């Protein structure tokens, strides 16, 4: 790898017992020819997860005494700094979080620390879900919903333990929380590695090459709109679904907006700035492709909590100038987001 090429980082998260270490072992023992450094995050005074990881040639680092999202982000930055000095020894980095961790601050590290940004790039967040037991935790464990909300890839693991008919409702609820993520059913986390590594989930340069198809799903609304606390999610359920699920904990939801028409650049900047300042803690992820008045190129952006990165994409050319954006988070106000967006349309 070129010394100037950012090293891709994959974050593996998921609730306790979902199968994160199984996935990690699978990655480390596959015959893929990649050199991988692993950062493990153990919740508790004594770290034991390293004993569960099959021995391999990869470098293993362990963060003790606290989850990454709380007390030891400084340790994460320190370990990444050490890895940077040995970047010729590996091709990518895996971070396995504790089952109680919120992935948001981990992702933020790759946005905020200049030295980290220079040498590493967050490739994606992979969330492992225990398909057999997750239904017991949806309502009472915020961490489960947060981990799903942040994901770029979701593995519905332990497929063999769940009747096929039960997957319909499970996938529906997960899709309602996060329609952006790629969803795969797995047994013992068996999956092709190209589905979880080098996926470009957080690679804005790659996003610039894509169409805003993350809103193209059957569940979208009509009228142009398909339309520690950190969480982000896209809400696109119909009224009857909302009524059906009123008894569930739906604090993590998603809001998708699609609308034709150019946006006023100044109004857009003011709206997004105020939104992130006031609601950023509740916005886990957001992505969008926007048409700005006077600009021939698409504006592509994505964000984590109160941090946003955006830049020009390719030209619209003969394509219709249409805005598409998605928010994933906690307690999102669908009406307010739509109203705020509409206020940015150029007159």
Secondary structure, 3 states (H helix, E strand, C coil): CCCCCCEEEEEEEECCCCCHHHHHHHHHHCCCCCCEEEEEECCCCCCCHHHHCCCCCCCEEEECCCCCCCCCHHHHHHHHHHHHCCHHHCCEEEEECCCCCCCHHHHHHHHHCHHHHHHEEEEEEEEEEECCCHHHCCCCCHHHHHHHHHCCEEEEECHHHCCHHHHHHHHHHHHHHCCCCEEEECCCCCCCHHHCCCCCCCCHHHHCCCCCHHHCCCCCCCCCCCCCCCCCCECCCCHHHHHHCCCCCCCEEEEEEEEECCECHHHHHHHHHHHHHHHHHHEEEEEEEECECCCCEEEEEEEECCEEEEEEEEECCCCCCEEEEEEEEECCCHHHHHHHHHCCECC
